[in-house]
Amino acid sequence: MAKGLDVGTMNILSAQQDGSDTVFVQQRNSFVEIEYSDMAEQMLSRSEVLHIRKDDTVYVVGDDALNFANIFNRETRRPMKHGILSSDEQSAIPMMKLIIEQVVGEPDRPNEKLYFSTPADPIDSDLSTLYHQKTIESFLDDMGYDAEPINEGMAVVYSELADNNFTGLGISFGAGMTNVCLSYYAVPVMKFSVARGGDWVDEQAAQATGTPVDKVTSIKEEDFELDFTTDVGGVEGALSIYYENLLDYVIERVVQEVDEEDVEEGLDVPVVVTGGTSSPDGFEELFRDHLEDANIPFSISGVTHASEPLYSVARGGLVAARSDEEDPDAGGANDEAEAEAAAADE
């Protein structure tokens, strides 16, 4: 069985096929440290709370980290920042290994094919994604998988645009980055990322309102709606303001990159938006309104929001992995560069 893996700044998710169903496993990509005691560790183990002990410290990892952070009035720590492994977090690698092991499990057979998401290098930052990509690949290979990276934006295309011959503009609004890919018959014409996403929205809203970032995140994930009827002086009002700013920023970069790539004006393609940051009600309508005001030099046939935005990237990785297993000689999704070169020669 093949698997797909979404290595996200906020969440890590796997996808695999079980009969006619796709099964997802998810963990929050964060941790919080608490003081060690025999009783505390016993209670954590009995409650099946994911944790690691190191000397006199216990690290609570994954979904339970945010709950513990709120109870103990602490900030969670993240193994990843801006879509890649955080160079500021010394515990990043052991925490990431633990979460990934929990999410993907052991291979069903030796060298099971697994495609994991990796962001494109951001066009608005000097960050490089290569170290992050190779480190995750090494984790997975050591576990016994045959791991291959897939561009996050392209994974969205595989997941959401099969009915349109894998042609269209896929945009993944993640926590650390926003990834964009324009594909034509499964050949990426343009792909890039920007170093802004849900974390940037949360941080700006937290700074504007004097609210802890984790509290802002909790408010956003519970019942926040992009309807602009909330008091602009509160957290929800600040979130609405910075969401709108993020959409403008991303769309401006799409226009800029389309111009630089000299994309053919005769294209008529659908746009699909997805990712955890796109989850609030009203996101699709707000994005559509802002896109209509943009001067994009090709036609948009429609804008849709993925029905399960949190799962799109993992599902796209699974589609690519299954395709590669069924036809390994075809090269799979990892031969995007060769496909681009062939398209350029025609």
ABEGO torsion letter per residue (X at the ends): XBBBBBBBAABBBBBBBBEABBBBBBBBBBBBBBBBBAAAAAAAAAAGBBBBBBEABBBBBEAAAAAAAAAAGBBBBBABBGGBBBAABAAAAAAAAAAAAAAAEBBABBGBBBBBBBBBBBAABABBAAAAAAAAAAAAAAAGBBBBBBBAAAAAAAAAAAAAGGBEBBBBBBAABBBBBBBBGGBBABBBBBABBAAAAAAAAAAAAGBBAAAAAAAAAAABBBAGABBAABAAAAAAAAAAAAAAAAAAAAAAAAAAAGBBAABBBBBBBBEAAAABBGAAAAAAAAAAABBBABBBAEBBBBABAAAAAAAAAAAAAAAAAABAAAGEAAAAAAAAAAAAAX
